[in-house]
């Protein structure tokens, strides 16, 4: 049967063996290809769920405007949804957003505004969010999905991503690893598996310079990961078993290694996730697979990740050998481990950045019926 529209093809993304890498390292990791979603990334899941909830509650009316701050994938998802449903979409991006991602947003019809002012963490998150909130206040028919503060993102991944992984594997896995991003992925997955499969190890990977789990804030090059604070999408940091950090250089190189050795073309954050999953597998010597959640496609980073001149300019090693992969794994620092994972919640930002009252900022505001059963 054909789908009613492209959004109906969301989910059921593939799990893939990475045979060469697993055989070389004696690991047991499967990768889940979120680039197979209709908008090309894992962000389609949260974007679709949040917009559907806004429609049901009347916060988003026909012909309305969606305004969002995003480094790329979430904005692309919203732009696609806007094209399908007839919404105007305005997106606040920053200089780290690739030309390809901006082109994709515009292809769907989104209006793109580049925010160049850095915030106090050396990134652009706070200045982008503040500008998006300002625009929303100025537009009476607008809705802010607000991925950084809206805990519905975590609910989306609880109901979709986590539940899907469990069904695909019949729960016979020893771990799930994903990127931190704005907290929805790891928050929803941790909540689901700690409820239905508590022995499953839940791990995430963050960039050096991100302060989601404490530590100093500074600029970093990995797109689509990290924040200057712990997002409320992570309900309890200690439902996460391990928190790894991966360097910019390692993430870029690992993505290229996966492409050259397994033929799997994915983005930069996926390289970081792969390294963390392999490191966890080496540590656990797991019997059942560990699932590495790969967020998007490498096609979106052809002008950086797969461009030799850019790599040379940014001092990123172009060696894609298995020996190089071993070297990257050896350099990964010992992860933070539950119950000693740091948090950096900062609810004062809700007022400071003028987060809209329509944003669901706490889990206490959610009807438990939204959390579907296993």
N, C-alpha and C positions, 0 to 999 in steps of 0.2 A: 504494500500500500504506500502511495506517495505521502510525504509530509504535507501538512496544511501550509506551513511556511518554514523558512530555514531555521527558525528558533526551535522547532520541534525535533531537529536533528541533534540537539544539544546532548552531550554526555555519551556514555558507553564508549569512551576512548580506549584505545588498545593498550594491553600490557605486552611488553616485548622482552625477550631474552637478549642479553648482551653477552653472547657466547665467548667471543675472543677475550674480552676483558675479564670475565668471570673465570675462564680457564687459566689465564695468565696469573691472576692474583689469588686464585682459590677462594673466590667470593661467591655469594649467591644473591644477586640483585636483579630485579626486574624494573624496567622503566615504563612509566605510564605517560603516553603521548597526548598531552592536553592541546597540542596544536591542531588536533583533529576536530576540535569544537568549531562551530560555524564561523565565528569571528577570529579564529586562529589562536586562542589562548584560554587558559584556565579562568581568566577574568569573566568570560561569558557567563559562567555559572552564577556568580554573585550579582553581576549586572542585571541579568534577566530576572532573578528572584526579587531583587530590591525594586526594580521598576514594576513588576507585577504586584508587589505588595502596595506600592504607592498608588497604583491604579485602583486596587480594591478598596483602599481607604479614602479615595477621593483626593489625595494630595497632588496627583498628576491627572490633569484633565485633558481631553482631546484637544490637539492643537497647542499644547503647552510647551514649555522650554525646559530642557534638562541642562543643568550647569554643573560641571565637575572639574575637580583638580586631579590630574593623573599624569604619570610619567610616560604613559603609552597604552598599555594593553587594555586597561579598564575603559579608557576613553574610546578606543577603537570599538570595544564591545558596545558601549553606549551609542556611538555613532551608527553602528549597524542596526541597533534596536530602533533608534530614531528614524532611520530610513524605512524600516518595516512598518512602524506604527504611526509615522507622520508627525514626529516631534522635532522641533528645532533643538539642536544640540550645540552648546558652547563649551569648549574645553580649555582649561588652563594647564599648559605644559611648561617645561623648563629647558635650558640649553642641553641637558643630557638626553633629551628625547631625540631619537634618530630621525633623519630626514624621511626615511621609509615609513616610520610610524605616523609622522605628521601627514605624509602623502596619503596614507590609508584612511586617516580620520577625514581628510578633505574629500577623498573619493566617495565616502558615504554621505557627504554633505555637511559635515560638522564645521563650525567656525572655530578656529584655533588662535589662542592668544598665548604668546610666549612670555613667561615671567622671568626676568633676568636678575632680580634682586635676591640675594641669598639671605637666609634667616640666621639666627644666632648659633645654629649647629653647623654652619658651613654648607648646608643643603638648601633646598628651595621649598620644602614641604609647607612650612608655616606661611610663607609669603604667598604661595599659590593658593592655599586654603583661604587665607584672609581675603584675597582678591575675588575668589569664587563666591564667598559668602557676601561680599559687597555687591557683586553683580546680581546675586539672587535677591537681595533686599530691594534692588532697584527694579526688578522684574516681577510684577505681581502674579504672573501665571507660570512662574518657574518652580522647579523642584530640584533639590540638591541630593543626589544619592549618597554623597559624603562617605566614601569608602574608608577614610581614616578614622571616623568616629562612629559610623553606623554598624552596630553589632549584628544587624541582619545579614551582613556578609558572612559572619561566622555560622549563623543559622543555615545559610545557603549551602555552605560546604559540609555542614553536619548532615543535611538532608540529601545532598547530591554526591559530592566527591567521596566522603567517608563511607557512606552507605554503599556506593557503587563498588569501591575497592573491596569491601567486605563480601559483597555478593559475588564479584568476579573470582575471588580466591577462596570462597567458602570459609573465610576467616582464618585460613591456614597460612598465616604470614607471621614473621617475627618482628616486623617493624615497618613503619612508614616514615619517609623523610620528605620534607618540602621546604620551600623558601619562606622566610618570615613575611615579606611584603608588608601589607597593612594589617596583618594578623588574622584575617579571615580564614585562610587555608589551615594554618596550624591550630588556630583556635577551635574551629569546627571539627577538625579531624581528631584532635586531642579529646574533646568532649565526647565524641561518638565512641572512640575505641576504649576510653577509660570506663565507659558505661557497658559496652557489649563485649569487649575483648581486652580486659585490663592487663593481660600478660604481654600484649603487643607493645613493643618499644616505639615510642613516638619521638621523633627528632626533627629539629629544624636547623637551618643554616642561615647565618646573617653575615653582613659585611663588616670588616674592620672600619670603624668610623660611625656605624649605626649605634644608637644607644637604647635599643629596644630592651636589652637585657643588661643595662648599665654600661659602664665604661665611658671613655672620652668620646666626644662627637667631633668628627671632622669629615671633610669631603671624601668621597669614594667614587669609583667608576662603574661598579656593577649596577646596571639598571634594574628597577623593579624589586629591590629588596630594601629593607630597613627603614627606620624612622629615628627621630630624635627623642622618642619616648615610647613607653609600652602601650600599644593600642588596647582599648577595652574589648576588642574582638577576642583577645586572649583572656578568657574568664579567670583562669588560675594558671600562672606560669609553671607551677609544679605538677600540673597534669602533663607537662612535657618532660620527657625523660632525659634528653640530651640537647644541648645547644652548642652547635659548632660555629666557628667563624672561619671564613675563607678569604684569602687576599684577592684583590682585583686581578692580579696577574694569573693566579691559580685558576680562577673561575673561567677566564677567557681561554686559557690553554686547555683546560679539561673539556670545554665544549668542542674545541677543535679536534681533540683526541677522539672524542666520541664519534664525530662526523667521519674522520679519516679511517677509523678502525671498525666502526659498526654501521656506517652509512646512515646515521641518524642525525639530521640537521636540526639543532635546537639553539635556543638563545643563551645568553651569558649566565643568567641565574641558574639555568639548568646544569651548567658545568659545576657550579658551586654545590647544587643538590647532589649531583652524581658523586662528587668527592666525599661529601658527608656520608652518603649511603654506603659507599665502598669502605670508608673508614669504620663505620659502625659494623659492617659485616665482618671485617677483619677482627674487630674487637670481640664480637659475640660468637664468631664461628657458627653462625646460624644454620639450623637445619632447614627451616622453611624460608621462603624468599623475604627479602626486604624490598619494599616498593619505593622507588625514587620518582617523585612527582615532577615531571618536566613541563614547565609552565607555558612555553611558546616555541615558535619556530625560529630557526636561525636565519631565515629569509629576511627577517626584520632587522638584521644586523649585518647585512652584507657590506655596508660601507664602514663598519668598524671591526667587528669580530672576525670577518673573513677578508679583510683588506690588508695586504702586507705592509703598505706604506703607513697606515694608521697604527698597526701593531708595532712597527719599528719606532715610530715617533713616540709611542707610549710605553716603550721598554717592556713589551710583552713577548715572551719567548715563543717562537714559531715551531718548536720541536713538538711533533705529535706522536712520538714513539711511546711504547709501553714502558720503557725505562723512565721516560720523563713522567709518566703517570705515577710510577712508584715514588719518584722523587717528590712529587706534589703531595702525595699521601703522607710521606714521612714528615713533612713540614707542618702539617696541621696540628695546631695546639690541642691540648687536652680539653675536652668540652666541659662546659658547665653541666652539672648533673643534679637532677632532683634528689633531695628536697632543698638543694642549695643554689637554685637558679635565681638570679637577681631580677627584680622588677623595677620599673621606672615609670609608674603610672603618674600622670600629671593632669588631673581633671580641671585645673585652673585654666588650661588651654581652651576649654569649652566656652568660657566667658571671654577670654583674651582674644580668641579668633572669631568671636561672634557666631559660633556654631548654631545653625537654625534650630528652632524648637521642634521642627518636624523630624529631626534626626533622632533615631532610637539609640541613645548613648549608653544605656545600661541594660543588662540582661533582665533585671527586675521589671522592666517595662514590656517584656515579651510574653505573649500568651503561650503557655507551655504546649498548647496544641500544635504550634508551628514546628515543634521538634518531633518529627515523624519517628515512629518506632522502627526497630530493625526488621 
